[in-house]
Amino acid sequence: MRERLSRRAVHRWNNMPDIRSILEWINRLADRLNPFVDPRALLDIGIVALIFYWLLGVIRGTRAVPLLRGFGIMLVISIALSSVLPLETLRWLLENAIQPALIVAIPVLFQPELRRALESLGRTNDLLGRPFSRANRSELIDTVNGVSRAAQQLSQQGIGALMVIERETGLQEYADRGVILDARLAVPLLLNIFYPNAPLHDMAVIVRGNRILAANVVLPLSEDIVGPRRLGTRHRAAKGISEQSDAIAVVVSEETGAISLVHDGRMVSYLNEARLRSMLAGLLKVQLDEEPKT
Ligand SMILES: Nc1ncnc2c1ncn2[C@@H]1O[C@H](COP(=O)(O)OP(=O)(O)OP(=O)(O)O)[C@@H](O)[C@H]1O
């Protein structure tokens, strides 16, 4: 009996995988995993993740998202088709026509997004937390209060308006196409400009620091009309300038009286004066200590 048991134990021992080969296998696996544990590889992964995070932030909420989804679907279908089936003509078409066409089409289609991404890389005030524009803090506070008060009064009177506040990206090229005013910003002046049938009431006003730089300014229209709401031209112009620069646009709808703030291609609507003031102050990086003077 004892002899049979010991024979069985020897047999099991003989059939067990060799411990040395297991150790070798673990070593090989560790060698393979080694690059991932390498701090340089971790840094590499971190930087790539940050680039993707930043890119997704730049295109979030813009028309680039459905376009990219379309490209993705096309890519997946074409890779799946050409790897599963030996479709030579399709493979040729993909390699020689569609891929080069995409390389040309991407910079054209994503021109505003690419421009915005490069501009945001070059901006330093955002990173350093400094206030925008050359104006000092008290001038910017005057602007925040003046624009918010004017928006509220225009909204109550059902007058449409578009006010664009310049930040780090210069808007001179747009201002030059309008009527240069370079006047101290004041609520009555803004109301006067947008008063229906006044000579400068059409199009937009550009504000630089605490001055109204120009009125009657034609802005680029956003191509983004795939959003949840179909935008009219005033709102598309506000979105357009915020896609092409870091400016902040404040829109008052003539139709509904709704006040919207547009920044970085994103629109927040149905604001009241207080909410608009605090959003503007946040974006211009100024601290509001007290209620505005009436
Ligand atoms: N390219 C542009 N740049 C600046 N303002 C523009 C531009 N195109 C149109 N506008 C302004 O938009 C006004 C027309 O607004 P429209 O009714 O089409 O848009 P909306 O977004 O529905 O605005 P609202 O809600 O005020 O009606 C024009 O009278 C003009 O003042």
The ligand as a Gaussian input file, in Angstrom:
#p B3LYP/6-31G(d) Opt

LIG

0 1
 N      -21.895000      88.190000     -39.665000
 C      -22.515000      88.867000     -38.713000
 N      -21.796000      89.491000     -37.752000
 C      -22.407000      90.196000     -36.769000
 N      -23.743000      90.325000     -36.663000
 C      -24.510000      89.723000     -37.592000
 C      -23.940000      88.971000     -38.651000
 N      -24.941000      88.487000     -39.429000
 C      -26.074000      88.926000     -38.876000
 N      -25.829000      89.660000     -37.769000
 C      -26.823000      90.341000     -36.914000
 O      -27.873000      89.437000     -36.709000
 C      -29.101000      90.068000     -37.014000
 C      -30.066000      89.067000     -37.534000
 O      -30.301000      88.167000     -36.541000
 P      -31.183000      86.847000     -36.784000
 O      -32.589000      87.128000     -36.411000
 O      -30.907000      86.291000     -38.139000
 O      -30.425000      85.905000     -35.775000
 P      -30.876000      85.305000     -34.388000
 O      -29.648000      84.612000     -33.889000
 O      -32.149000      84.543000     -34.536000
 O      -31.096000      86.588000     -33.485000
 P      -32.408000      87.035000     -32.694000
 O      -32.649000      85.987000     -31.654000
 O      -31.981000      88.359000     -32.125000
 O      -33.517000      87.151000     -33.711000
 C      -28.735000      91.094000     -38.045000
 O      -29.656000      92.151000     -38.035000
 C      -27.357000      91.544000     -37.625000
 O      -27.448000      92.606000     -36.691000

